[in-house]
């Protein structure tokens, strides 16, 4: 079943994420209806027990300029999630680098540059990066939540909104 869910984005527009709750696989595309550069953060699954993997996708839409380089900060609760790696998204598969580094517990720096690849054209929609976490939550009760948030956009993402975008993950027993 393909479900469409409206998510308000600070009054700027409405973002439509296709198939997120009922998805069997991590979504690689999201339908956006926006007219300003917008970021959406989507995680799959929304809830899982310790030992599971969580994949968080960073989607963009309505970029007004080509994107050749980007950077952003990601925060999360390191008691519940453990950073694994970053993979290119649907728009950055041919880029020289898309990667992330944990700068301190619960804080990542994610970025990419095209190198010899193709710039992302204006008015594109798709994912820039796929961030993978292992669900730990050792010793924590089920129901604990972690906000995984993107903020501090730099380079070609500097004009994107909202200034902070989050996904809520729930630890299951």
C-alpha distance (Angstrom), angle and dihedral (degrees) to the residues before:
residue distance angle dihedral
X1 . . .
X2 3.79 . .
X3 3.80 110.6 .
X4 3.80 125.3 -166.7
X5 3.78 117.3 -153.7
X6 3.80 125.9 -171.5
X7 3.78 115.2 -138.8
X8 3.86 118.8 -172.5
X9 3.80 114.3 -132.3
X10 3.82 108.3 -155.8
X11 3.79 92.3 -62.5
X12 3.81 92.8 -65.5
X13 3.76 97.4 106.8
X14 3.76 144.1 -43.1
X15 3.77 119.5 -88.8
X16 3.78 118.4 -153.4
X17 3.77 116.8 -154.7
X18 3.78 112.5 -164.4
X19 3.77 121.3 -141.0
X20 3.79 98.6 -13.8
X21 3.85 101.8 138.5
X22 3.80 96.6 40.0
X23 3.80 98.4 37.3
X24 3.81 117.6 129.1
X25 3.82 91.7 -167.2
X26 3.78 131.9 36.5
X27 3.80 109.0 -82.4
X28 3.79 114.9 -114.4
X29 3.80 95.6 -175.8
X30 3.78 134.3 42.6
X31 3.81 126.7 -172.4
X32 3.81 111.6 -125.6
X33 3.77 128.0 -170.7
X34 3.80 102.5 -168.4
X35 3.78 137.0 123.5
X36 3.82 99.2 -157.5
X37 3.82 128.9 62.2
X38 3.81 102.3 -80.2
X39 3.81 136.8 -177.2
X40 3.82 126.0 -155.3
X41 3.82 124.7 -172.0
X42 3.83 115.0 -155.4
X43 3.80 127.1 179.7
X44 3.79 130.0 -162.8
X45 2.99 121.6 -129.8
X46 3.82 104.2 24.9
X47 3.82 90.7 -157.4
X48 3.82 131.9 20.0
X49 3.82 142.4 150.2
X50 3.81 126.4 -103.8
X51 3.80 112.0 -72.7
X52 3.82 93.7 39.0
X53 3.78 126.5 115.5
X54 3.81 123.7 -119.4
X55 3.80 121.4 -159.3
X56 3.81 118.0 -162.8
X57 3.81 117.5 -166.1
X58 3.81 123.4 -154.9
X59 3.82 107.8 -147.6
X60 3.82 127.5 -172.3
X61 3.79 134.4 -168.9
X62 3.80 139.5 177.8
X63 3.80 97.6 21.6
X64 3.80 107.2 179.0
X65 3.80 95.3 -155.1
X66 3.79 134.8 35.1
X67 3.79 114.3 -83.8
X68 3.81 115.5 -132.8
X69 3.80 101.5 152.2
X70 3.80 135.2 14.9
X71 3.77 142.2 177.7
X72 3.79 137.0 -178.7
X73 3.78 143.2 160.1
X74 3.81 123.5 -113.1
X75 3.80 123.6 -162.3
X76 3.81 128.7 -168.1
X77 3.81 141.3 157.8
X78 3.81 104.8 -87.8
X79 3.83 90.8 -161.4
X80 3.82 88.9 66.9
X81 3.81 104.7 27.2
X82 3.80 134.0 41.0
X83 3.82 118.7 -158.9
X84 3.81 113.4 -120.9
X85 3.82 109.5 170.2
X86 3.80 148.4 -52.3
X87 3.80 124.2 -113.4
X88 3.81 129.9 -169.1
X89 3.79 116.6 -92.4
X90 3.80 130.1 -133.2
X91 3.84 91.2 -80.8
X92 3.82 97.7 43.9
X93 3.82 104.0 43.9
X94 3.82 93.5 116.7
X95 3.80 96.2 43.8
X96 3.81 123.2 118.7
X97 3.81 92.0 -123.0
X98 3.80 141.5 6.3
X99 3.78 110.7 165.6
X100 3.77 147.3 137.2
X101 3.77 138.3 -144.9
X102 3.78 130.2 -161.5
X103 3.82 105.1 -123.2
X104 3.82 93.7 -176.0
X105 3.80 136.8 -17.6
X106 3.80 107.3 -53.5
X107 3.81 96.0 6.3
X108 3.81 129.9 96.7
X109 3.77 134.8 -179.9
X110 3.84 110.6 -146.8
X111 3.77 125.3 -173.3
X112 3.75 148.5 144.2
X113 3.80 143.7 -165.1
X114 3.75 130.1 -162.0
X115 3.81 100.6 -132.5
X116 3.81 102.9 173.7
X117 3.81 93.6 -11.7
X118 3.78 128.7 99.8
X119 3.80 122.7 -80.0
X120 3.79 115.9 -118.2
X121 3.83 104.7 -104.6
X122 3.81 124.2 -125.8
X123 3.83 116.4 -82.2
X124 3.81 93.7 23.0
X125 3.80 126.0 157.4
X126 3.79 125.1 -158.9
X127 3.78 143.8 75.3
X128 3.79 126.8 -50.0
X129 3.79 97.4 -170.7
X130 3.81 143.2 3.1
X131 3.81 112.8 -144.0
X132 3.81 117.0 -159.7
X133 3.79 125.5 -154.1
X134 3.79 134.1 178.5
X135 3.80 113.4 -134.8
X136 3.81 107.4 -126.0
X137 3.79 112.1 159.0
X138 3.79 90.8 153.7
X139 3.79 109.9 -178.5
X140 3.81 93.5 6.9
X141 3.78 123.3 118.2
X142 3.78 120.7 -115.0
X143 3.77 114.3 -95.0
X144 3.82 94.4 49.5
X145 3.80 111.2 136.0
X146 3.78 135.2 -148.8
X147 3.78 124.4 -160.8
X148 3.81 109.3 -145.1
X149 3.82 104.9 -161.2
X150 3.81 136.7 -176.7
X151 3.81 119.7 -153.9
X152 3.78 142.5 136.0
X153 3.82 94.8 65.5
X154 3.80 113.9 -165.1
X155 3.77 140.4 -177.1
X156 3.83 112.3 9.7
X157 3.84 91.9 -0.7
X158 3.83 94.9 57.0
X159 3.84 93.5 106.3
X160 3.82 96.0 46.9
X161 3.81 122.3 117.1
X162 2.96 149.3 -108.1
X163 3.80 95.7 44.8
X164 3.80 89.8 -137.7
X165 3.80 125.0 23.1
X166 3.81 122.9 -174.8
X167 3.77 142.5 -170.3
X168 3.84 120.3 -157.6
X169 3.80 117.7 -138.9
X170 3.83 122.3 -168.2
X171 3.82 123.6 -152.1
X172 3.82 112.9 -133.8
X173 3.80 126.1 -155.1
